[in-house]
Amino acid sequence: MRIVFVGAVESSKIALEALINAGRVPALVITIPLEVAGRHSDFADIGDLARAAGSAVCYATDINGPAVLEAMASVEPDLTLVVGWSQVCRQPFRDIARDGTIGFHPAALPRLRGRAVIPWTILRGEEVTGSTLFWLDEGIDSGPILLQRLFAVASDETARSLYAKHTANLAEMVVEAVALVEAGDAPRMEQDHENASYCAKRTVEDGLIDWNASAASVLRLVRAVGVPYPGAFSFYDGGKIRIDDAVQIETAGRFVGLVGQVQAHTERGFIVLCGDGECIEVLAWASPTGKRPAVHSKLHR
């Protein structure tokens, strides 16, 4: 089976490695040039991996551009796999592979179609999610489902741990999907569009912490937008401070102060008062100085 593989992020690399290890080396790999790698916080360079396995490599910023379509047509693919690419794949692109085009989405479609799905899964307090391979169509994550694995979302899930669960599923699912397509047994289960929900794009600025929120809400944001994403942050002494890890502490009214104020230093970090009167202990952070904010100083928006 001749495969075209498209991707540019960590999940793309994991899927490509799984295909290569299973003896399913793509005829062509399409990825983004290194000079625009900054557009993805979880960018992964898959060009060298592809070439070492024997794949041709095409660098592109427009997946629907003539150069991409020409490169794809030249390898006469049976199947195209799109894993970790943010552009909509138009019909001329989708029609090149004889058996169709499959995409990956880190949610239990039809729920949570769209962008920034892993952060939104945590921010919304979803209890169950799923890894989904589906046939691309003209819509956004709306095509028929080929494979889907459901699993529980842990109460303390982080962006990194949830990402890892999805990519572990993906590494197995992508190999299974290719085998199903090759055998002519690949499902095409229509989604229930009436039960679809849609996630909007998030930007770096959306990680700004609102200290007026409850301690639980602040911690949820920290978990949702951390690595491999840009992270939750605040401002202190004219500089940006990124909060990478924190826990809620049992204050029992011990600390009386202002919202966003640093109440104390601890052995591991520092304590900040939130809008509901509860406090969080910041355990890992990054700032221009690398130092903890001073006791009684105020973090702000």
Steps between C-alpha positions, in 0.01 A plus 500: 500500500639841398447756776535877515553622856439862608601651835722739694459441876589248772199281425601498132845366588357228724257388228771504234736296718221246558443465126871461428541240776205306356657495155254758365752758382318786323592570141480873577508705821373858497603733782572867566839665443709568811476877457130494588527243781401768753138482389467173702591488870531120467692507170705192413744477209407180313697564182817314603298209639310471173811516280683244713210259449503553124209744460508796266446828690301803389509823703190718479307773675186461288373144493262584216761671280584378147852388597363270773232354275758434229738331745219280630376402157853401396509215755152373408388440861239252617448681832578836658541539878478846657626516859575840652425750225286806570380586149175374350575244228290588194344253260777507234743393774267237644423348161858416403533182706299214349358374831449839664644726768503429874549755777565475876315694770572485877135490609200269494343633182245642445578674831765771510566553132736785414807654661695475829311183587732367771494825704123530457452140613665583833350849537149362449553225755419226248489160670532291183677574175623300203760469227338499155610415147245620246456552127554863405213677327418862420412584861707547816558161668160390368581199281408137566688326783742220418632421849435650843637413844322644804673545837455679832647843567676504837400764754859628506559466125756734348545599139813285487340189653192527279713557189699186588184290534380613159832435330528154657161420346598660171815289461287186506196634317683636197655160424166326550328752273743443213446124527122544496513724194730261318265210575197698387347477851539860621180624672326823406273572796306824453528746786192615691519863392217604734727422796806679363677770703766740379822628659627847414862590439714591801803726494799552730317795660217271611735352759484821705396414857202678655583493870140600579399150395488213748813308587355195323445702182854639506644153544285365217640767268856416604441132424317566174742732322838372620757302301484438207303827481622850596381492863306702757653830604471821698705817539728612781739792532468590133574148374305192400499204736386163364344258746589143400382299800294575809279333761219618724579525870272469801507855627211492751507880506867506587588761241322836488596727216425631154402293199813410302727588791797279592425392856816307585803319366519124547775244474391423143357830376250764609135538600249723317150597618217446250156658464312246711728550801687176431869488416719314256863407550706561186756222463656577161523830318708698252573872516758745365697482827424140592426619852179470700282810527550680829268420790200741501565602140204471263475304181273667249342490155 
